[in-house]
Amino acid sequence: MDLYSQLAASSGGGRAVKCVYLLESERYPGRHYTGFTADLDKRLAEHNAGKASHTSKYRPWRVVVALHFADAVKAADFERYLKSGSGQAFANRHFR
Protein backbone atom coordinates (compact mmCIF):
# COMPACT_ATOMS: atom_id res chain seq x y z
CA MET A 1 0.00 0.00 0.00
CA ASP A 2 1.49 3.39 -0.97
CA LEU A 3 1.52 6.53 1.21
CA TYR A 4 -1.64 8.00 -0.33
CA SER A 5 -3.62 4.80 0.17
CA GLN A 6 -2.46 4.58 3.79
CA LEU A 7 -3.45 8.20 4.44
CA ALA A 8 -6.86 7.78 2.89
CA ALA A 9 -7.51 4.55 4.80
CA SER A 10 -6.34 5.94 8.14
CA SER A 11 -8.12 9.27 7.88
CA GLY A 12 -11.53 8.35 6.54
CA GLY A 13 -10.86 9.27 2.93
CA GLY A 14 -8.22 11.89 3.71
CA ARG A 15 -10.54 14.22 5.65
CA ALA A 16 -8.77 14.31 9.04
CA VAL A 17 -6.84 17.48 9.84
CA LYS A 18 -3.12 17.05 9.21
CA CYS A 19 -0.29 19.45 9.88
CA VAL A 20 2.78 20.24 7.80
CA TYR A 21 5.40 21.92 9.96
CA LEU A 22 8.80 23.55 9.65
CA LEU A 23 11.18 23.45 12.59
CA GLU A 24 14.36 25.36 13.28
CA SER A 25 17.08 24.20 15.62
CA GLU A 26 17.53 26.56 18.57
CA ARG A 27 21.13 25.44 19.04
CA TYR A 28 22.07 25.52 15.35
CA PRO A 29 20.20 28.45 13.75
CA GLY A 30 19.78 27.87 10.05
CA ARG A 31 19.24 24.11 10.49
CA HIS A 32 15.66 23.30 9.51
CA TYR A 33 13.41 20.25 9.32
CA THR A 34 10.10 19.80 7.52
CA GLY A 35 7.58 17.21 8.65
CA PHE A 36 3.97 16.08 8.63
CA THR A 37 1.84 14.94 11.58
CA ALA A 38 -1.67 14.74 13.00
CA ASP A 39 -0.48 15.92 16.45
CA LEU A 40 2.07 18.75 16.33
CA ASP A 41 2.59 19.07 20.10
CA LYS A 42 3.34 15.36 20.45
CA ARG A 43 5.61 15.35 17.39
CA LEU A 44 7.59 18.38 18.58
CA ALA A 45 8.07 16.70 21.96
CA GLU A 46 9.38 13.59 20.16
CA HIS A 47 11.84 15.68 18.13
CA ASN A 48 13.04 17.45 21.28
CA ALA A 49 13.33 14.16 23.21
CA GLY A 50 15.65 12.77 20.53
CA LYS A 51 13.22 10.09 19.32
CA ALA A 52 13.59 11.10 15.66
CA SER A 53 16.97 10.03 14.27
CA HIS A 54 17.11 12.79 11.62
CA THR A 55 16.67 15.57 14.17
CA SER A 56 18.15 14.25 17.42
CA LYS A 57 21.59 15.85 17.13
CA TYR A 58 20.20 19.33 16.41
CA ARG A 59 17.72 19.63 19.28
CA PRO A 60 16.06 21.55 20.79
CA TRP A 61 13.69 22.58 18.02
CA ARG A 62 11.11 25.33 17.72
CA VAL A 63 8.19 25.58 15.32
CA VAL A 64 8.69 28.18 12.59
CA VAL A 65 5.38 27.57 10.83
CA ALA A 66 2.57 25.01 11.00
CA LEU A 67 -0.01 24.66 8.26
CA HIS A 68 -3.14 22.61 8.89
CA PHE A 69 -4.91 20.76 6.09
CA ALA A 70 -8.33 19.12 6.12
CA ASP A 71 -7.10 16.59 3.54
CA ALA A 72 -4.21 14.29 4.49
CA VAL A 73 -3.21 13.67 0.88
CA LYS A 74 -2.92 17.41 0.19
CA ALA A 75 -0.84 17.79 3.35
CA ALA A 76 1.49 14.99 2.23
CA ASP A 77 1.77 16.59 -1.22
CA PHE A 78 2.67 19.95 0.33
CA GLU A 79 5.25 18.39 2.65
CA ARG A 80 6.84 16.62 -0.34
CA TYR A 81 6.88 19.93 -2.23
CA LEU A 82 8.57 21.76 0.68
CA LYS A 83 11.31 19.11 0.67
CA SER A 84 11.99 19.70 -3.05
CA GLY A 85 14.42 22.33 -4.31
CA SER A 86 11.73 24.78 -5.37
CA GLY A 87 9.79 24.09 -2.16
CA GLN A 88 12.85 24.89 -0.05
CA ALA A 89 13.27 28.15 -1.95
CA PHE A 90 9.57 28.93 -1.32
CA ALA A 91 9.98 28.16 2.41
CA ASN A 92 13.11 30.32 2.64
CA ARG A 93 11.32 33.22 0.97
CA HIS A 94 8.06 33.02 2.94
CA PHE A 95 8.64 31.22 6.24
CA ARG A 96 12.22 31.72 7.41
MIDO-789608 format. One record per atom (N, C-alpha, C, CB): x, y, z; residue in three letters. Coordinates in steps of 0.02 Angstrom, whole numbers, padded with zeros to 5 digits, always signed. Glycine has a CB too. Layout:
XYZAla
...
This chain:
+00043-00059+00000Met
+00000+00000+00000Met
+00045+00062+00000Met
-00049+00000+00062Met
+00034+00109-00045Asp
+00075+00169-00049Asp
+00052+00221+00004Asp
+00071+00200-00119Asp
+00090+00275+00010Leu
+00076+00327+00061Leu
+00006+00355+00054Leu
+00127+00383+00055Leu
-00017+00370-00007Tyr
-00082+00400-00016Tyr
-00138+00353+00004Tyr
-00091+00421-00088Tyr
-00131+00289-00012Ser
-00181+00240+00008Ser
-00184+00233+00084Ser
-00167+00172-00023Ser
-00125+00234+00116Gln
-00123+00229+00190Gln
-00156+00290+00221Gln
-00050+00223+00214Gln
-00143+00349+00195Leu
-00173+00410+00222Leu
-00248+00409+00215Leu
-00144+00472+00188Leu
-00271+00390+00156Ala
-00343+00389+00144Ala
-00377+00338+00189Ala
-00358+00374+00071Ala
-00346+00280+00198Ala
-00375+00228+00240Ala
-00376+00248+00313Ala
-00338+00162+00231Ala
-00322+00280+00336Ser
-00317+00297+00407Ser
-00355+00360+00426Ser
-00245+00306+00426Ser
-00374+00400+00377Ser
-00406+00463+00394Ser
-00476+00470+00365Ser
-00364+00521+00370Ser
-00508+00414+00352Gly
-00577+00417+00327Gly
-00583+00452+00260Gly
-00620+00452+00377Gly
-00540+00433+00213Gly
-00543+00464+00147Gly
-00502+00527+00142Gly
-00614+00479+00129Gly
-00455+00537+00189Gly
-00411+00595+00186Gly
-00441+00657+00215Gly
-00392+00607+00115Gly
-00493+00652+00257Arg
-00527+00711+00282Arg
-00504+00734+00351Arg
-00600+00698+00285Arg
-00462+00695+00386Ala
-00438+00716+00452Ala
-00389+00774+00445Ala
-00405+00656+00489Ala
-00388+00818+00494Val
-00342+00874+00492Val
-00271+00848+00500Val
-00359+00926+00547Val
-00227+00870+00458Lys
-00156+00852+00460Lys
-00116+00917+00460Lys
-00136+00806+00401Lys
-00056+00914+00487Cys
-00015+00973+00494Cys
+00053+00962+00460Cys
-00004+00990+00568Cys
+00072+01009+00418Val
+00139+01012+00390Val
+00175+01065+00430Val
+00139+01028+00312Val
+00235+01050+00454Tyr
+00270+01096+00498Tyr
+00343+01105+00477Tyr
+00266+01072+00570Tyr
+00369+01163+00493Leu
+00440+01178+00482Leu
+00469+01194+00550Leu
+00450+01236+00431Leu
+00524+01161+00566Leu
+00559+01172+00629Leu
+00626+01205+00616Leu
+00568+01106+00668Leu
+00650+01241+00666Glu
+00718+01268+00664Glu
+00753+01249+00729Glu
+00718+01346+00654Glu
+00815+01227+00722Ser
+00854+01210+00781Ser
+00870+01273+00821Ser
+00919+01173+00761Ser
+00859+01270+00886Glu
+00876+01328+00928Glu
+00951+01332+00939Glu
+00840+01324+00996Glu
+00984+01274+00940Arg
+01056+01272+00952Arg
+01097+01284+00889Arg
+01075+01205+00982Arg
+01070+01267+00832Tyr
+01103+01276+00768Tyr
+01058+01316+00721Tyr
+01122+01208+00736Tyr
+01053+01382+00731Pro
+01010+01422+00688Pro
+01028+01411+00614Pro
+01017+01498+00706Pro
+00978+01408+00573Gly
+00989+01393+00502Gly
+00978+01321+00485Gly
+01059+01413+00483Gly
+00976+01277+00536Arg
+00962+01206+00525Arg
+00887+01197+00531Arg
+01001+01159+00576Arg
+00856+01171+00478His
+00783+01165+00475His
+00762+01093+00462His
+00754+01211+00422His
+00700+01078+00480Tyr
+00671+01013+00466Tyr
+00597+01023+00447Tyr
+00677+00965+00528Tyr
+00575+00987+00397Thr
+00505+00990+00376Thr
+00473+00922+00389Thr
+00499+01010+00301Thr
+00413+00923+00418Gly
+00379+00860+00432Gly
+00304+00866+00425Gly
+00396+00837+00502Gly
+00270+00811+00443Phe
+00199+00804+00431Phe
+00171+00761+00489Phe
+00183+00771+00361Phe
+00119+00783+00521Thr
+00092+00747+00579Thr
+00018+00764+00590Thr
+00132+00764+00642Thr
-00015+00723+00629Ala
-00083+00737+00650Ala
-00084+00771+00718Ala
-00125+00672+00652Ala
-00028+00768+00755Asp
-00024+00796+00823Asp
+00042+00833+00830Asp
-00031+00740+00877Asp
+00042+00898+00817Leu
+00103+00937+00817Leu
+00137+00940+00885Leu
+00089+01007+00793Leu
+00099+00950+00938Asp
+00129+00953+01005Asp
+00167+00889+01022Asp
+00076+00967+01058Asp
+00136+00833+01008Lys
+00167+00768+01022Lys
+00229+00759+00979Lys
+00117+00710+01010Lys
+00224+00777+00915Arg
+00280+00767+00869Arg
+00339+00812+00888Arg
+00259+00781+00797Arg
+00326+00874+00907Leu
+00380+00919+00929Leu
+00414+00891+00991Leu
+00352+00990+00943Leu
+00375+00865+01038Ala
+00403+00835+01098Ala
+00448+00775+01080Ala
+00347+00812+01147Ala
+00428+00736+01030Glu
+00469+00679+01008Glu
+00534+00704+00977Glu
+00431+00636+00957Glu
+00531+00756+00935His
+00592+00784+00907His
+00638+00809+00962His
+00575+00841+00858His
+00611+00844+01011Asn
+00652+00873+01064Asn
+00676+00821+01115Asn
+00613+00926+01100Asn
+00645+00762+01116Ala
+00667+00708+01160Ala
+00719+00664+01126Ala
+00606+00666+01182Ala
+00733+00677+01063Gly
+00782+00638+01026Gly
+00756+00574+00997Gly
+00839+00623+01071Gly
+00691+00566+00991Lys
+00661+00504+00966Lys
+00662+00500+00890Lys
+00590+00498+00991Lys
+00676+00555+00856Ala
+00679+00555+00783Ala
+00753+00558+00762Ala
+00639+00615+00753Ala
+00777+00506+00729Ser
+00848+00502+00714Ser
+00874+00559+00671Ser
+00863+00436+00679Ser
+00833+00585+00625His
+00856+00639+00581His
+00864+00706+00618His
+00807+00648+00524His
+00832+00714+00675Thr
+00833+00778+00709Thr
+00866+00776+00777Thr
+00764+00804+00716Thr
+00885+00718+00802Ser
+00907+00712+00871Ser
+00970+00753+00886Ser
+00920+00640+00887Ser
+01017+00757+00841Lys
+01080+00792+00856Lys
+01074+00868+00852Lys
+01134+00769+00810Lys
+01018+00894+00827Tyr
+01010+00966+00820Tyr
+00959+00996+00869Tyr
+00989+00983+00750Tyr
+00937+00958+00917Arg
+00886+00982+00964Arg
+00915+01032+01013Arg
+00855+00924+01002Arg
+00876+01073+01043Pro
+00803+01077+01040Pro
+00779+01114+00977Pro
+00776+01113+01102Pro
+00716+01101+00960Trp
+00684+01129+00901Trp
+00628+01175+00921Trp
+00658+01074+00855Trp
+00614+01224+00877Arg
+00555+01267+00886Arg
+00517+01267+00820Arg
+00576+01340+00907Arg
+00452+01277+00826Val
+00409+01279+00766Val
+00416+01348+00733Val
+00335+01264+00784Val
+00431+01348+00669Val
+00435+01409+00630Val
+00366+01423+00600Val
+00488+01404+00573Val
+00336+01372+00571Val
+00269+01378+00541Val
+00235+01310+00543Val
+00273+01406+00468Val
+00169+01311+00553Ala
+00128+01250+00550Ala
+00067+01265+00508Ala
+00108+01226+00623Ala
+00056+01225+00458Leu
-00001+01233+00413Leu
-00046+01173+00420Leu
+00023+01242+00339Leu
-00109+01185+00434His
-00157+01131+00444His
-00199+01120+00382His
-00202+01145+00505His
-00208+01058+00364Phe
-00246+01038+00305Phe
-00303+00993+00326Phe
-00200+01002+00253Phe
-00360+01000+00294Ala
-00417+00956+00306Ala
-00407+00890+00270Ala
-00482+00989+00284Ala
-00366+00889+00219Asp
-00355+00830+00177Asp
-00283+00804+00186Asp
-00369+00845+00103Asp
-00277+00743+00210Ala
-00210+00714+00224Ala
-00168+00707+00162Ala
-00218+00647+00258Ala
-00198+00691+00106Val
-00161+00683+00044Val
-00132+00751+00022Val
-00205+00654-00011Val
-00172+00804+00027Lys
-00146+00871+00009Lys
-00090+00892+00056Lys
-00202+00923+00011Lys
-00095+00874+00120Ala
-00042+00890+00168Ala
+00022+00852+00149Ala
-00064+00871+00239Ala
+00016+00789+00132Ala
+00074+00749+00112Ala
+00105+00777+00048Ala
+00055+00676+00101Ala
+00064+00799+00001Asp
+00089+00830-00061Asp
+00127+00894-00045Asp
+00030+00845-00109Asp
+00101+00935+00000Phe
+00134+00998+00016Phe
+00199+00985+00053Phe
+00088+01042+00058Phe
+00200+00936+00098Glu
+00263+00919+00132Glu
+00315+00897+00081Glu
+00251+00864+00186Glu
+00296+00855+00035Arg
+00342+00831-00017Arg
+00368+00891-00058Arg
+00308+00779-00064Arg
+00324+00937-00075Tyr
+00344+00997-00112Tyr
+00395+01037-00071Tyr
+00283+01040-00128Tyr
+00383+01049-00006Leu
+00429+01088+00034Leu
+00497+01056+00040Leu
+00400+01098+00103Leu
+00501+00990+00031Lys
+00566+00956+00034Lys
+00602+00956-00033Lys
+00556+00884+00057Lys
+00568+00980-00086Ser
+00600+00985-00152Ser
+00641+01049-00156Ser
+00546+00984-00209Ser
+00680+01056-00207Gly
+00721+01117-00215Gly
+00679+01180-00220Gly
+00763+01110-00277Gly
+00628+01179-00261Ser
+00586+01239-00268Ser
+00545+01251-00205Ser
+00540+01233-00330Ser
+00526+01197-00171Gly
+00490+01204-00108Gly
+00533+01234-00053Gly
+00462+01137-00086Gly
+00597+01215-00051Gln
+00643+01245-00002Gln
+00653+01319-00016Gln
+00711+01208-00004Gln
+00657+01337-00080Ala
+00663+01407-00098Ala
+00600+01445-00076Ala
+00676+01416-00174Ala
+00542+01416-00087Phe
+00479+01446-00066Phe
+00479+01456+00010Phe
+00418+01402-00088Phe
+00498+01404+00047Ala
+00499+01408+00121Ala
+00548+01462+00144Ala
+00518+01340+00151Ala
+00607+01465+00113Asn
+00656+01516+00132Asn
+00629+01586+00121Asn
+00720+01506+00093Asn
+00593+01596+00066Arg
+00566+01661+00049Arg
+00508+01681+00095Arg
+00543+01661-00024Arg
+00466+01634+00113His
+00403+01651+00147His
+00400+01633+00221His
+00347+01617+00113His
+00440+01585+00244Phe
+00432+01561+00312Phe
+00493+01572+00357Phe
+00415+01489+00311Phe
+00550+01582+00329Arg
+00611+01586+00371Arg
+00639+01655+00373Arg
+00665+01538+00345Arg
